[in-house]
Amino acid sequence: MYRIVSADQMRALEQEADQRGLSYAQMMQHAGRGMGNLIEKRFAGRSSKTLLGLVGSGNNGGDALVAMTFLQGKGWKTSAYLVKERDPNDELVRSYLESGGDCIVFDNDFDFKQFDRAIHTQAFLLDGILGTGIKLPLRGSVQQVMAHLRTLEDIPYTIAVDCPSGIDCDSGEVDQVAMNADWTICMAAVKQGMLRFPAFEKIGEISLVEIGLKDELHAWQGIQTYCMETSATSSILPSRSIQSHKGSFGTALIMAGSRNYPGAALLAGKAAYRSGAGLVRIASLPTVQQALAGAFPEAVWTLLNEEPDGFSWKDEQDRKEIIHQDTSAILIGPGWGKGRDTLALFVDVLTDISEKKHASDESSLVLDADGLNLLSENPGLLNRIPRGSVLTPHPGEMARLCGIKPAEIQAERAGIAREYAKEWNVTLVLKGALTVVANPDGDTVIIPIATPALARAGSGDVLAGLITGLMAQGVEPFKAACAGAWLHGMAGIAAERAVGHAACVLAGDILQAIPLVMRDLK
């Protein structure tokens, strides 16, 4: 996972590294060469390897010059547009020119004639104008160049150095002429403002390069916020031996569905299977089984009694067997309802899970949808949730759980998630654009995905099933929640591509896209 830092934290890291012998010049070389290497690797097969770099007077401009010097050595043809003139004795400019690059200076470019000729002949645009320390609004030559850029059509594929120019890397605010990047390559850590709106809409894909900052730096201490990414998800997914059998990957118990919402059981159950669970058992009503059995032949069913105000166990023995038989993880709530009989069954389940966890740590609990709504209407039950449980509220459900207005939650998502994960002693998944996952120890992960394709009934059932399926395989709750949320978000993006428009994506499409995402993780 990539660390997330504020501008002040980044400055403290660099200052400490410099004091310990890693000079700013060395950091810049690491940054620029690392960035150039990433660009070269990704686009090595391109026939047109031409790039225009927009170079500011600060460190981002220096990083860009080092990267372009590196690319010149790899056969690229690059040009540097100096938005602000750099020191005539600048060694970075001299090295760049010696590598075969050429420079255009804003002060000598009347009416942007040289700029326009250069940009229309380049396949790539490298944004190295501004870094983390800017104050908005933009002014002077920087504002003029970026405003002119926005008037042009067919802007090349844009790569931002550390952050797109024109965004506040702490608050997430943006200037009206802020750069729109297709790919942002961060130095050492992701800057916190990039994962806030409206800045997130400007950053495109995120990658990271190391600049030589050691883990032993004191300035890293206390930084517990991370950005989820592909390799972290790959490392969390359980390995699958060719000698495996279904018992190798656990049993997920899905307590979901009701007469009015039978599909919730199918979506959550299939998602648990898609995440790799060996067996999925559905505990629900006969009417749900009748509705879904043909569409879900892989499920094993345990039937409950339908009551006037919900449902109940068949008998006491059945209750004990359902909870205590070989169940690795339990999901409660999707499509359940909130009747009195359902509440009584819910209390029984919490009691039985607590007893089982006291005897062993084999079972983990995920609460979603009406499982959360029952908690908010009966807050005393929060004290009965065993440690290791995962709660998956959207902002509305979170507001009911903690008595805070949804707008206040949305304004400080990471802080709220972190606070209540600690208070309730759970892993908390605060769903929505840029889903936040927090655990009781203060570790917080932001999922860098926001897509309207996930704004659909049933989408949350798929997420809950994914997390439960991973936990059934032995993945610890916090990691399962992080990986499940990332897979869910990427499946939403893949589903949108498959069906052609975000408005047309159904929860079933998200479910069907999970294998496509998993395939690309190999």
VOGU-3710 file (C-alpha; in Angstrom, 3 decimals, decimal comma):
1> myrivsadqm> 0,000/0,000/0,000  1,108/3,564/-0,646  1,452/5,844/2,369  -0,628/9,038/2,383  0,911/12,224/3,788  0,185/15,914/4,191  2,445/18,556/2,649  3,977/19,256/6,077  4,657/15,568/6,670  6,354/15,317/3,280
11> raleqeadqr> 8,565/18,295/4,044  9,499/16,778/7,410  10,473/13,502/5,739  12,668/15,219/3,180  14,303/17,444/5,804  15,135/14,493/8,042  16,481/12,483/5,101  18,663/15,431/4,093  19,990/15,735/7,647  20,855/12,034/7,589
21> glsyaqmmqh> 22,907/12,360/4,422  20,449/11,944/1,536  20,664/15,309/-0,206  17,771/17,003/-1,959  19,713/16,651/-5,217  19,954/12,900/-4,690  16,226/12,678/-3,898  15,511/14,532/-7,132  17,662/12,124/-9,125  15,861/9,139/-7,555
31> agrgmgnlie> 12,492/10,746/-8,284  13,185/11,739/-11,878  14,919/8,538/-12,894  12,264/6,424/-11,181  9,536/8,321/-12,978  11,334/8,092/-16,320  11,771/4,361/-15,842  8,051/3,900/-15,146  7,134/5,863/-18,265  9,613/3,951/-20,418
41> krfagrsskt> 8,389/0,565/-19,163  4,745/1,372/-19,746  5,162/2,833/-23,222  8,198/0,927/-24,472  6,193/-0,566/-27,313  4,864/2,741/-28,604  6,091/3,815/-32,015  5,703/7,505/-31,158  7,793/8,265/-28,074  7,668/12,047/-28,017
51> llglvgsgnn> 7,010/14,191/-24,980  6,598/17,845/-24,060  7,509/18,656/-20,467  6,004/21,695/-18,752  8,728/22,714/-16,313  8,305/24,976/-13,300  11,014/26,630/-11,265  10,743/24,336/-8,248  11,430/20,719/-7,358  8,685/19,340/-9,593
61> ggdalvamtf> 10,323/21,038/-12,555  13,628/19,503/-11,504  12,067/16,043/-11,285  10,627/16,546/-14,770  14,015/17,558/-16,211  15,704/14,497/-14,712  12,956/12,250/-16,108  13,247/13,774/-19,586  17,036/13,435/-19,516  16,550/9,750/-18,664
71> lqgkgwktsa> 14,020/9,301/-21,470  16,346/10,989/-23,973  18,841/8,235/-23,177  16,154/5,634/-23,936  15,497/6,975/-27,418  12,691/9,392/-26,658  12,450/12,819/-28,283  11,491/15,420/-25,699  11,104/19,180/-25,393  11,002/21,251/-22,219
81> ylvkerdpnd> 8,756/24,295/-21,939  10,087/26,460/-19,114  7,003/28,062/-17,633  9,282/29,984/-15,292  12,869/30,539/-16,306  15,317/28,543/-14,222  18,754/29,614/-13,018  21,137/29,973/-16,018  23,613/27,771/-14,148  21,032/25,086/-13,448
91> elvrsylesg> 22,869/21,783/-13,782  19,609/19,957/-14,511  18,927/22,149/-17,549  22,511/21,736/-18,760  22,379/17,949/-18,422  19,065/17,877/-20,222  20,360/19,934/-23,148  23,480/17,784/-23,363  21,260/14,704/-23,660  19,758/16,131/-26,852
101> gdcivfdndf> 16,654/17,801/-25,474  15,600/21,307/-26,375  14,045/24,142/-24,352  11,391/26,732/-25,028  11,103/29,633/-22,592  7,709/31,179/-21,836  9,122/34,701/-21,700  10,305/34,354/-25,321  7,145/32,685/-26,611  4,838/35,436/-27,811
111> dfkqfdraih> 1,180/34,382/-28,282  2,118/30,763/-27,427  3,189/30,068/-31,000  6,115/27,820/-29,993  3,996/26,150/-27,336  1,237/25,304/-29,816  3,671/23,914/-32,396  5,360/21,787/-29,749  2,263/20,342/-28,093  0,620/19,338/-31,353
121> tqaflldgil> 3,606/17,196/-32,319  3,940/15,303/-29,019  2,357/12,032/-27,947  2,733/12,818/-24,228  2,586/15,813/-21,930  4,564/15,822/-18,676  3,206/18,226/-16,055  6,075/19,378/-13,851  4,903/22,929/-13,204  3,778/22,960/-9,572
131> gtgiklplrg> 4,156/20,770/-6,514  2,723/20,366/-3,033  3,424/23,823/-1,639  1,217/25,989/-3,853  -1,440/28,431/-2,709  -4,564/29,004/-4,766  -5,606/30,797/-6,903  -2,846/30,554/-9,472  -1,274/33,710/-10,842  1,300/34,963/-13,326
141> svqqvmahlr> 2,904/32,881/-16,057  1,734/29,620/-14,468  -1,902/30,696/-14,685  -1,443/31,974/-18,229  0,120/28,777/-19,536  -2,425/26,526/-17,870  -5,347/28,700/-18,986  -4,056/28,552/-22,568  -3,709/24,793/-22,349  -7,381/24,463/-21,486
151> tledipytia> -8,348/26,244/-24,713  -6,689/23,575/-26,849  -8,285/20,489/-28,293  -6,668/17,045/-28,380  -4,331/17,533/-25,429  -1,811/14,636/-25,333  -1,887/11,896/-22,718  -0,896/13,782/-19,579  1,430/12,535/-16,847  1,628/14,598/-13,642
161> vdcpsgidcd> 4,793/14,813/-11,564  3,806/14,089/-7,924  0,437/15,860/-8,301  -1,436/17,672/-11,080  -0,566/21,356/-11,113  -3,265/23,562/-9,647  -4,551/21,321/-6,857  -4,115/21,923/-3,152  -2,388/18,765/-1,935  -3,783/19,136/1,574
171> sgevdqvamn> -7,383/20,264/1,142  -8,199/18,828/-2,277  -9,317/22,196/-3,612  -8,547/22,958/-7,254  -7,897/26,035/-9,343  -10,240/26,607/-12,248  -7,357/25,938/-14,677  -5,953/22,944/-12,794  -4,332/20,243/-14,889  -6,294/17,116/-15,829
181> adwticmaav> -3,873/14,197/-15,580  -4,340/10,740/-17,033  -1,610/9,369/-14,773  -0,087/10,852/-11,622  3,291/9,532/-10,488  3,763/10,367/-6,805  7,101/10,755/-5,084  7,525/8,565/-1,961  3,890/8,924/-0,837  0,463/9,972/-2,064
191> kqgmlrfpaf> -0,503/13,485/-1,003  -3,701/13,533/1,053  -5,516/16,200/-0,977  -5,367/14,024/-4,080  -7,788/11,596/-2,430  -10,365/14,274/-1,719  -12,865/15,906/-4,008  -12,694/17,762/-6,319  -8,948/17,045/-6,693  -9,526/13,307/-7,178
201> ekigeislve> -11,242/14,035/-10,489  -7,958/15,487/-11,784  -5,408/12,799/-10,924  -6,202/9,819/-13,180  -4,314/6,633/-12,347  -1,901/6,704/-9,391  1,597/5,209/-9,264  4,471/5,791/-6,871  8,260/5,922/-7,087  10,691/5,781/-4,194
211> iglkdelhaw> 13,116/8,643/-3,687  15,400/7,015/-1,121  13,458/7,723/2,091  14,212/4,927/4,563  11,528/3,348/6,744  13,632/4,192/9,802  12,976/7,927/9,456  11,269/9,251/12,592  8,990/11,381/10,427  7,207/8,237/9,224
221> qgiqtycmet> 6,011/7,531/12,776  2,343/8,231/13,286  1,543/8,030/9,561  -1,123/5,318/9,445  -3,135/6,279/6,383  -2,616/4,364/3,154  -3,816/4,206/-0,435  -4,839/0,754/-1,686  -3,278/-0,429/-4,922  -2,986/-3,464/-7,176
231> satssilpsr> 0,066/-5,192/-5,704  -1,303/-4,861/-2,162  -4,505/-6,587/-3,235  -2,550/-9,358/-4,973  -0,518/-9,979/-1,831  -3,670/-10,357/0,285  -5,449/-12,928/-1,886  -4,844/-16,494/-0,636  -2,631/-18,761/-2,728  -4,330/-21,782/-4,261
241> siqshkgsfg> -2,369/-25,023/-4,326  -3,122/-27,546/-7,050  -3,773/-30,039/-4,217  -6,519/-27,883/-2,713  -10,071/-29,042/-2,001  -13,141/-27,039/-1,044  -12,308/-27,385/2,631  -9,037/-25,576/1,982  -10,876/-22,326/1,366  -13,414/-22,226/4,163
251> talimagsrn> -17,171/-21,989/4,477  -19,049/-18,704/4,300  -22,459/-18,536/5,983  -24,650/-15,912/4,308  -27,668/-14,928/6,407  -29,485/-12,819/3,839  -32,652/-12,418/1,846  -36,343/-12,239/2,678  -39,640/-12,552/0,848  -39,316/-9,008/-0,529
261> ypgaallagk> -35,558/-9,076/-1,144  -34,520/-12,568/-2,237  -31,840/-11,325/-4,637  -29,653/-10,055/-1,810  -28,822/-13,649/-0,870  -27,839/-14,511/-4,429  -25,612/-11,450/-4,907  -23,817/-11,833/-1,584  -23,509/-15,603/-1,869  -22,141/-15,578/-5,400
271> aayrsgaglv> -19,696/-12,805/-4,501  -18,393/-14,951/-1,631  -17,815/-17,770/-4,096  -16,200/-15,424/-6,630  -13,713/-14,269/-3,978  -12,581/-17,890/-3,602  -14,582/-19,347/-0,695  -14,753/-23,140/-0,854  -18,406/-23,464/0,187  -21,216/-20,966/0,609
281> riaslptvqq> -24,170/-21,793/2,849  -27,278/-19,613/2,622  -29,474/-19,374/5,731  -32,805/-17,945/4,616  -36,502/-18,597/4,047  -38,005/-21,364/1,899  -39,439/-18,698/-0,408  -35,941/-17,346/-1,005  -34,615/-20,798/-1,773  -37,471/-21,440/-4,183
291> alagafpeav> -36,793/-18,163/-5,957  -33,042/-18,650/-6,257  -32,245/-22,360/-6,314  -32,249/-22,618/-10,103  -30,045/-19,531/-10,505  -27,677/-20,524/-7,714  -27,106/-24,302/-7,819  -23,737/-23,991/-6,049  -25,314/-22,814/-2,786  -25,989/-25,085/0,181
301> wtllneepdg> -29,212/-24,079/1,919  -30,250/-23,946/5,559  -33,885/-22,938/5,964  -35,421/-20,674/8,600  -39,040/-20,340/9,692  -41,050/-17,458/8,295  -42,791/-15,516/11,066  -45,373/-12,695/11,054  -42,622/-10,161/11,867  -39,541/-11,679/10,278
311> fswkdeqdrk> -38,117/-15,158/10,695  -36,780/-17,536/13,341  -34,824/-20,737/13,842  -36,396/-24,080/13,060  -35,423/-25,206/16,561  -32,663/-24,763/19,139  -30,582/-27,589/17,754  -30,800/-26,134/14,274  -29,614/-22,784/15,636  -26,533/-24,281/17,252
321> eiihqdtsai> -25,658/-26,341/14,190  -25,932/-23,382/11,818  -23,574/-21,179/13,809  -21,176/-23,785/15,201  -20,721/-26,144/12,293  -17,662/-25,636/10,094  -18,293/-21,965/9,390  -15,292/-19,714/8,791  -17,082/-16,378/8,325  -20,654/-15,140/8,671
331> ligpgwgkgr> -22,453/-12,331/6,858  -25,640/-10,955/8,388  -28,090/-8,453/7,019  -28,509/-8,051/3,240  -32,211/-7,985/2,407  -33,183/-9,043/5,935  -35,754/-6,570/7,196  -36,008/-5,300/10,778  -38,970/-7,114/12,328  -39,182/-8,195/15,987
341> dtlalfvdvl> -38,666/-11,857/15,170  -35,673/-10,991/12,994  -34,213/-8,933/15,835  -34,555/-11,880/18,237  -32,744/-14,145/15,777  -30,047/-11,476/15,348  -29,446/-11,344/19,099  -29,174/-15,134/19,170  -26,558/-15,059/16,408  -24,461/-12,430/18,192
351> tdisekkhas> -24,595/-14,493/21,370  -23,595/-17,693/19,606  -20,771/-16,057/17,646  -19,397/-14,509/20,829  -19,425/-17,942/22,500  -17,723/-19,514/19,515  -15,033/-16,836/19,402  -14,445/-17,307/23,109  -13,736/-20,955/22,428  -11,682/-20,325/19,267
361> desslvldad> -11,000/-17,607/16,735  -12,286/-19,571/13,757  -15,338/-17,452/12,991  -15,549/-13,825/11,854  -18,592/-11,637/11,350  -19,611/-9,130/8,670  -22,615/-6,874/9,273  -24,252/-5,115/6,333  -27,556/-3,470/5,400  -30,288/-4,484/7,876
371> glnllsenpg> -27,682/-5,966/10,195  -26,479/-2,373/10,585  -29,992/-0,970/10,781  -30,835/-3,343/13,629  -27,732/-2,090/15,438  -28,701/1,556/14,990  -32,200/0,879/16,359  -30,780/-1,177/19,238  -27,487/0,573/20,090  -26,899/-1,593/23,146
381> llnriprgsv> -26,027/-4,411/20,776  -22,895/-2,568/19,632  -21,237/-3,762/22,839  -21,950/-7,362/21,881  -20,169/-7,324/18,530  -17,010/-9,431/18,815  -13,629/-7,954/17,954  -12,663/-8,875/14,419  -16,111/-8,034/13,068  -16,505/-5,908/9,937
391> ltphpgemar> -19,208/-3,248/9,580  -19,953/-1,949/6,058  -22,172/1,176/6,304  -22,881/3,686/3,574  -23,034/7,317/4,817  -26,749/7,125/5,621  -26,345/3,968/7,687  -23,275/5,442/9,358  -25,256/8,552/10,265  -27,890/6,430/11,989
401> lcgikpaeiq> -25,265/4,375/13,804  -23,304/7,274/15,256  -25,886/10,078/15,352  -23,971/12,388/13,005  -25,435/14,066/9,925  -24,400/12,451/6,612  -22,930/15,757/5,376  -20,626/15,893/8,407  -19,534/12,326/7,776  -18,792/13,064/4,141
411> aeragiarey> -16,749/16,128/5,080  -14,319/14,067/7,181  -14,698/10,467/6,037  -11,290/9,147/7,074  -11,392/10,762/10,501  -14,930/9,545/11,229  -14,138/5,994/10,113  -10,992/5,938/12,231  -12,780/7,294/15,314  -15,655/4,825/15,302
421> akewnvtlvl> -13,563/1,807/14,325  -11,658/2,429/17,538  -14,764/3,190/19,636  -16,658/0,109/18,456  -13,557/-2,111/18,257  -14,322/-3,209/14,695  -13,076/-2,912/11,148  -15,218/-0,195/9,614  -15,830/0,080/5,868  -17,327/3,494/5,121
431> kgaltvvanp> -18,669/2,972/1,630  -19,041/5,515/-1,142  -16,744/7,310/-3,549  -13,241/6,763/-2,138  -14,324/4,062/0,327  -12,476/4,231/3,658  -11,451/1,160/5,669  -10,289/1,657/9,280  -9,390/-0,681/12,130  -9,284/-0,210/15,922
441> dgdtviipia> -5,517/0,362/15,871  -5,876/3,518/13,788  -4,759/2,069/10,451  -6,793/3,666/7,675  -6,891/2,742/3,994  -8,514/4,781/1,231  -9,673/2,935/-1,880  -8,772/5,283/-4,781  -11,867/4,464/-6,820  -14,983/6,500/-7,495
451> tpalaragsg> -17,482/5,459/-10,144  -21,243/5,925/-10,565  -21,346/2,338/-11,821  -21,469/1,254/-8,161  -24,457/3,483/-7,375  -26,987/0,691/-7,765  -29,190/-1,392/-5,476  -27,441/-4,651/-4,669  -23,927/-3,303/-5,154  -23,352/-3,339/-1,391
461> dvlaglitgl> -24,478/-6,970/-1,193  -21,712/-7,875/-3,637  -19,121/-6,023/-1,535  -20,270/-7,693/1,690  -20,081/-11,098/0,027  -16,580/-10,446/-1,272  -15,309/-9,496/2,177  -17,021/-12,491/3,800  -15,601/-14,875/1,212  -12,074/-13,601/1,810
471> maqgvepfka> -12,483/-13,898/5,581  -13,793/-17,441/5,123  -10,449/-18,266/3,499  -8,569/-17,053/6,563  -7,756/-13,498/5,501  -7,786/-11,292/8,598  -10,735/-8,851/8,679  -8,935/-5,569/7,977  -7,026/-6,958/4,995  -10,135/-8,729/3,709
481> acagawlhgm> -12,078/-5,468/3,872  -9,333/-3,562/2,021  -8,954/-6,155/-0,714  -12,717/-6,693/-1,028  -13,386/-2,970/-1,381  -10,668/-2,612/-4,027  -11,940/-5,629/-6,003  -15,486/-4,298/-5,762  -14,509/-0,874/-7,069  -12,462/-2,252/-9,932
491> agiaaeravg> -15,297/-4,628/-10,829  -17,594/-1,614/-11,075  -15,197/0,022/-13,538  -14,861/-3,216/-15,517  -18,655/-3,645/-15,604  -19,079/-0,116/-16,946  -16,629/-0,872/-19,744  -18,415/-4,127/-20,542  -21,949/-2,731/-20,744  -20,968/0,613/-22,215
501> haacvlagdi> -22,385/3,133/-19,733  -22,334/3,565/-15,950  -26,101/4,114/-15,843  -26,695/0,652/-17,304  -24,608/-1,304/-14,788  -26,575/-3,666/-12,542  -25,296/-5,336/-9,398  -25,218/-8,594/-11,341  -22,884/-6,972/-13,866  -20,504/-6,048/-11,038
511> lqaiplvmrd> -20,640/-9,650/-9,855  -19,844/-10,936/-13,342  -16,890/-8,546/-13,657  -15,095/-9,855/-10,543  -13,314/-12,667/-12,483  -12,012/-10,101/-14,986  -10,421/-8,118/-12,166  -9,044/-11,242/-10,488  -7,557/-12,407/-13,797  -5,554/-9,184/-14,146
521> lk> -4,095/-9,672/-10,650  -2,176/-12,780/-11,681
//
